[in-house]
Amino acid sequence: MKYVTSSRRQLVMATLLGLAIVGAAMRYWAPNPSTARDIGTLLMVMWLPAVGNIIAFAVRQLHKRRS
């Protein structure tokens, strides 16, 4: 099993958030009934794991401070 460093986690987070921004732009400029708009919607969902990761990080930090 690979050891995940903070820099790798930050790179993955930046990539996921970047894909979500690209998806939002695709949805904005694509015509309403189109495949490009559907792909943009799927890419926008990429922010969900990123936010989950941020929340998990905050909870871990909170537990470390209390210990």
Residue pairs with C-beta under 8 A, 6 or more apart in sequence:
9 53
13 50
13 53
13 54
16 46
16 47
16 49
16 50
17 46
17 47
17 50
19 43
19 46
20 43
20 44
20 45
20 46
20 47
20 50
22 40
22 43
23 39
23 40
23 41
23 42
23 43
23 44
23 45
23 46
24 40
24 43
24 44
25 40
26 36
26 37
26 39
26 40
26 43
27 37
27 40
27 41
27 44
28 40
30 36
30 37
30 40
31 37
